[in-house]
Amino acid sequence: MNGGSTNETESHRALSAVERRIADACLACGRDPGSVRLLAVSKTFGAERVLEMAACGQLAFGENYVSEALAKIESCSKDWTGPRLEWHFIGPVQSNKTRPIAGHFDWVHSVDREKIGRRLSDARAELATSETAPLNVCIEVNVSDEPTKHGCAISEVPALADTLAALPMLRLRGLMAIPAPTEDMSAQRASFEKLRHCQEALVERGHSLDTLSMGMSADLEAAIAEGATIVRVGTALFGKR
């Protein structure tokens, strides 16, 4: 894809602004800015917007809806000639969607029960070639105890982590959360702190984990202060949906 469009310039400005926010948040809490990855949440935006952002150097994209994502991945694969794009599934995983997810994504951030993990591992194995790596996964945790939210309870995380870590075509990387929205930074940090403590307990249990997927456009500073390694940003990059 050739650059130079007005939209690409706007994408570059938006990407630069978010990268500055991440760097400033890291410096404020004594972290290396390179320790936090930006995941561009491109759900509901077309392949052309993904390619504009990719032309600016952003190569990792998050999607919530399987059908939309598959069409977008196919379109981008035809039109993109730069470095390989990395696709992360971050929405709720339905049992009947595990096969296409396992076949087209590099990461799944939203595994919240054993059945989904087993189906993803089995599907990845069935679709595997000699070069297929295990699917990177995070456990989604309901840190706010909201009955309408996806994610497993904190008390269920250790057993689920043990199960997922033993599945042959999954690589358990860490935890993910979407806390209840609030503008109070102390409340934001309290929710993210719960996830960090949960991960620390898993490490003490013997799991080798390197990922805390937490923080979005409105609360990435609080997430970074509590140890986020991936922030999932959509609105600040692409605009309102």
Secondary structure, DSSP 8 states (H G I E B T S, - for coil): -----HHHHHHHHHHHHHHHHHHHHHHHTT--GGG-EEEEE-TTS-HHHHHHHHHTT--EEEES-HHHHHHHHHHHHHH--SS--EEEE-S---GGGHHHHHHH-SEEEEE-SHHHHHHHHHHHHHH--TT---EEEEEEB-TT--TTS-SB-GGGHHHHHHHHHHSTTEEEEEEE------S-HHHHHHHHHHHHHHHHHHHHTT----EEE---TTTHHHHHHTT-SEEEESHHHH---
